Amino acid sequence: GFSGSASAGNGALYIANSSSYLTRGNAAGVGGFYFSMTFAITTLSANSRGFFGLASLGGASTIPWIAAGATDTGVDIIGLGWDAGDSEFYIYRNDNTGTASRFGIGTATTSAFANNESFRLSVFCGADASDMSVEIKGLNDGGFGIGLDYSTDLPRPNVFLAPICAMYNNTDATAMAFDVANVYMEQWWTNS
């Protein structure tokens, strides 16, 4: 797994791809994808923030928003996350304007906001679609699941998205860690 240092605050722990592969598509028959990631949040700090999912990174393998501001300031994102002071995990989604929309999964599932929580995140989008489907499955308790379809506040159709796993310990000098079991991406380029 990946672990962060407990010796200093304001530490970022992340893996991100500098190349973006997935897009909703901005013309008939273009784009569409299926994305799946299985991961565990093994050490969670109370004042931390994090995001696991898809983001438009603009060719940079950095996490520009998570270390500089709240999780909900990310643009062109969709995935699972939390912010400093939260007591549950959320599905975040945002286009490139305003604050991200978020839906708390703690009240809809039996997922605990705690160490050693394992998840499977799946995101589906048809070619040139105006909606996206998100499914979160908790793997610790027999596979609870929640599936939602969204048609607003989505990553823009003309940007490319890349997988990202990121945690930030804020001002706390506390440890943080996550494991990634697998990432699967399938992009469709039909244009016919």
Steps between C-alpha positions, in 0.01 A plus 500: 500500500587866505558674831570856605737627763380577850787743558352811339172667419391623157611173343352362181484134409382420150534303182376654179551441132645789300312374193122526491309233307128520570246748362123533486532610137381821339352371172260225399662158535819634662630413845337300775677278751493252786735555795548286811739529792532280809677664792524515879544800723724335757598795722261794520582822685208691655608834351598360161334530162511261209371407157495171306359506149538689173627854445622721219860561594599708198804286422645536850546206734427722800194565710467875468177540691518254789811648660396860435137490607198295593412182312191666355712758315613241244381558145411237239491226767284201590576252776506422873643751746483683831606832644658608829251456782268264311358192670401306187615439143339687209455463126641820350432632151572830332530669163747787477300760691402550861514259790464126443171331577527219751280220631574337836510122484519446877126520551421286196746220577669329790842641409690633799707816480801321641828325428511189285191570290512333157301617198434432134418817308347462153414782260316445171430748223355433155639665186420874491275443803342773707503280811740279696439206733699451819502191718677464834530155656632450850702182513542464878146401588382264230481747217248776577448716200353824384448596139406848381443666163594865457419743221622827654832633630701243302849518351478686169454286187805643323760427771692181566505339843768297676491276808618661822539384859586781741514572871618813679557516876430874524684662791511181706827311530317169471548192292280416204498199270307330222525187287392461138415146393413575136400764250311413182418745219318445174451793258276476195586696185226407257448818292301315236 
